[in-house]
């Protein structure tokens, strides 16, 4: 069984860089990023400073407070709330409504890469001026689904030209607003599986290998060290881009619902030199070679300060089974930022790539091959 899993995410940044959180995006229909978000469109569209929205509810019941507030103040939809009370909210977030027209999903489901494993809060989907989906707590409704299949009214969307997803994430104050837009081509239909004839979504969870006599050898530590190289200066830093889902981590006491945030940051712009965004990972590889850095783990432990050893996850969490198919899984790695990533089992590196977003491009979840033969009996904890 797997004893622990640690996720550490690094975002290289220079000074004067703003920070935000990003928690996935719609993947069906396919989105087009705006000119500043070619690789990742899961950043928030803006924030709303309104603590009173949740009343005296505790974290797990924030969505109930929102629902009560909407009713009391005659707010008929999340869209109405955002357009009424939101200021400086990007209409389509990081997406471009003028992108390539997309077919309406013929099976009746839009898909979001991580909604079912993210934060509590309401979400909606609109096709033109008609709301085709709404729930007061989408993370709860689709708990465990990766990707998350959201039922929509195909007949309405086929007669529409715009698809808009709204989500109010209630994990931090001020509240974060997420908006994804897609231009629709109602004349076509994109099939992604069985037909939704009854609307309710079926909950399916990512596969986890069941413990057997053959695979229950105790493993003290599996460490995924993912370096997400984003930008040099004056571009928004996007924090919180998913996490390992197989084997499933255990969040620490402050991250029960979501633990895909960074373990820390390294302020070292020289690691990318004068490379352009798309070539950052090559510059990092060259810098590692020049400076005798043999692994991403070595770089982080050598140059990182105030880096949480396991990010938002626990070393002593629930023991998990070793993936019998030889693949660890990450919910959004194939749709995120360029940069190197590694997986370690104790002191043995079992996976490495200089640019993981390209290696697993489009995969949601991303299936990362690991050498299970190197997973043995209990050994020392990663240090």
N, C-alpha and C positions, 0 to 999 in steps of 0.2 A: 504494500500500500504506500501511497505517497504521504509522507508525514507533513511536509510544508511546501508552500509555493510562495515565491517572492517576486513581485513585479516592481521594477524600478524604471521610471521614464525620465529621460533627460531632454530638455529643450535648450539648445544652445542659443544664447542671446547676447546682444550688446546692451549698452545702457540706453535709456530713454525708450524702451520697448514697453508697450502697454500689455496687460494681461487679461485673459478671458478664459472661460471654460467652454469646452465643446464636447457634446455627448451624442454623436452620431447623427444620422440623417436618413431621409427617405431614399431607398434604392430602387424601388419600382413604383411609379415610372422613374426612369433614369433622369437625373438632374443635370443641369449645366451650371458650372460654377461661374461666378462673375470674374472680371478681369484680375481681381486680387486673390481669387480662391480657385485656382486651376486644379489643385490636387485634393483639397479637403473643403467640404461645404457644411460641416457640422457645427460651425461656430454659432453663438447666439446672435440674434438680430438686434438685441438690445436688452435693457433692463428696465424694471418698473420698481421704484422705491415706494412701497406701500405696505408697511408692516401690519397695518390694521386688517389687511385682507384675510388673514388666518385667525383673527380674534385671539382667544386664549387656548387654542388647540395646540397639542404637542406635535412633534415632527411627523409621526406616523399618521396623524389625523389632519394635517394642514389642508389637504384637499377637501375635507368636510367643511372646514372653515371657509374656504373659497366658495364652495357651493352655497353655503348659508348667506355669504355676503352678496353673491350674485342675485340670489332670490330677493333679499332685503332691498337691494338697490336696483331691482328690475333690469338686470343685465341678462339678456336672452342668450348670449353665446360668448365663447372665449374670444372670437374675432371681434365682437362688439367691445368687449373689455379692453383688448389690446389697442384698438383704434381710438377708443375714447380716452383712456388713461395713459397710454404709452407715449412718451416723447422721445425723439431721436431713435425711433425703431425703424430699421431698414425694412422696407415693404416685403422684400423676398429674402431677407437674411443675406447669406453668402451666395445665393443662387441667382440665375438670370432667367427671367420669364421669356426673354427673347431667344432662348436656346432652341435646339433642334426639337420640332414637334414630336411628342411621344405617343405611342398607342395606349389606349385605355386597357388596363389589365383585364383580359377576357374571363379570368377565373373569379373576378369580383374581389380581389384583394390587392390593396397597396401594400408595400413592404418597407419597414424601417429596420436598419441594421441592428440597433441595440435597445430599442424602446422598452422591451420586456425585461431588461436587466439594468435599468437606469433609475431615475428619480421619480418620486410620486408627483402627481399633478395632472390637470386636465389637458386633453388634446382634442383637436378637431381636424376634419378634412372637408374642404369646400371644393365643389366644381362650379365655376362661375359664382353665381349668387345663391347656390343651394348647398346647404350643409348635408353631407352624405355620410358623415360619421361623427360621433361625439361620445366621450366618456369622461367622468369626473376624475378618474385616477388610472391613467393608461398603463403605468408600470405594474399596477396591481392586476388589471384586467388581463394583460398579456404576460404575466409573470413567467420568466424562464424562456420565452420564445426568442430564438436567435436564428435567422432574422424574425422580426415580428410581423405577422400577417394581419392587416387591418381591413375588415370588410367594408366595402363601399358599394353604392348603388350604380352599377355599370350603365344602366339605361340613362341616368341623369348625366353621367360623365361623358358618355358618347355623344351627347348633344351639346357639350361644353368645350370651351377653348382653353380654360385655365384650371389648373389643379393647385390648390394651396393647402399646406399642412401647417397647423398652429399647435404649439405646445408651450405650456407654462410650467417650468421646472421649479419645484418648491423645495430645493435642497439647501439653498443659501439665500441670505438677504443681501442686497436687493434681489428680487425674483428675476430669473432669466427667461427671456422670450426666444423661442426658436421658431423660425418660419422657413419653409422650403416651398419653392414654386417650380412648376413645370408647365410648359406649353403642351396642350393636348391635340392629338389628331384623332378625332372620334371615328374616323373611317376605318381605322385599323385596331387590332386588339392583340396585346402581348400576353401570351399564355405563360403562366409560371406554375402549372400543376393542375390539380383537380378543380372543377367548377364549384364556385360558392353559390349554391341555390337557396340557402337558408339564412345567409348573412352572419350568424354567430361564428366567431373565429375558433378554431380548434387549437388548444394549447399543446405545443410540442416542445420538448426540451432537447438541448444539445446532448448527443450520446456520451455517456461516461461508462468506461469499461467496468463491469461488475467484478468484484474481488473473487479470485479463484485460487486453488492451491498453487497454480503455476505463476500467478502474478501478484501474490500478496507479500512478496519480499519487502521488508521495510526499507524505505528510502528516507533519509533524514532531511534532504534538502533538494529541491529543484528550484533553480533560480533563472528567471527570464530577465535579462537585462536588455532593455530596448532603448536605443538612442534615436530620438526623433529630431533630426536636424531641420530646423524650420527656416530661420532667416537671420540676416545680419543686423539690420537696424531699421527703425521707423516702420516696421510692419507689426501687426498684432500677433502676439504669441498666443497660440491656442493650446489651452491646457485641458487634459482629461479626455483621452482618446481610446477608451475601452480597456480591456484587460483579458487575461487568460481565462477561458471558461472550461477547458478540459486540460488537466484536472481542475476542478472548481476551487478557487481560493476561499479562505475565510477572512472577512473584513475585520479590521480592528474595531474597538468600541466606538470610534467616531465615524466609521464608514461601514455601517451595517448594510446599506442599500446600494452603495456605489463606491468602488475602490479603484477606478481607472485614472485617478488624478496622479500628478507627478510625485515622485519620492523626493524631489529637490531640483535645483538648477545648478548649472555650471556656467559662470560668466567668463567665457573664453572665446571671443570672436575670432582670434587668430587661428583657431583650429580649421577654419574653412578658407582662410587666406582671402584671395580676391575672386574666388569662384562664384558663379551665379547660382541661383536657387536650385535649379535642376542638377547641378554638379556638386552640391555640397558634400554628398556622401563620398565622392571620389577624392575630394580634398581631405576629408577626414581620414580616409584610408592611407593617403600619402603622408599625412602628418603622423599617423601611428607608426608607419614604417620608418620615417625619418627619426623619430624619437624613441624607437625601440619598444613600442607598446605592442604587446603580443595579443591582446584581447580587449574587448570593450569592458569587460569586468575589471581588468587591470587599470584601464584609463579611469573608470569611475571611482575605484577605491583609492587611486593615487591622487587625482585632481579634484575629486568631489569633496566639498565640505558641507556639513549639515544635511547630508543625504540620509534619509530614513532607510535602514537596511532592507526592509521588506515593503517599502512604500506604505500603502494603506491596508496591507494584509498582515496576517499573523503567522509567525514561525510555528507556533504550537496550536494551529487550528486543527480542524478535523482531518484525520488521516484519510487519504484518497487512494483509489486504485491506480496503478500504472496503466496508461492507455494501451490496451492490448493490440490496437491496430498500428501502433508506432507513431501516432500523431498527437502532439499537443494542439490545442485550438485557441485562437485569439479572436475576439468578436469583430474587431474592425481593422486589424493591421493591414489588410489588403486594400483598404480605402482611406488610408491616413497619409502621413508625411514620409518623405524619403529619409533614410538613415539606417544605420546598422542595428542588428539585434542578435542576441545570443541566448541560448538555453544551457544551463549547467546542471548536472546531477552530481552533487557533492563537489569534488574538485576536478571533475571531468567535463569539458565542454562537449555537448552532444549536438549542438547546432550553431551555425554562424553564417551570417550573410551581410554583405556590406550595404545593401539597400533592400530592406525587407518589403517595402511597399510595392516595389517592382517585382520582386520574387513571387509575391502572392497577389499580384494585381487583380482587383475585382473580386477576390474571394471573401465571402462573408457567411460564416466565419472563415478565417485563414487557418488552413491545416499545416502545421509545422512539423516536419519529420524529425524524430528523435531516435537515437540509438538505444533501444530498450535493453540491449544486451549489456550495456554499461550501468544499468540500474541494479545495484546489488543489495547486500544486507546493510543494516544500519551503519552509518559512518558519521564522521564529524559534521556538525552543522556549519553551513557556509559562514565564513567570517571575513 
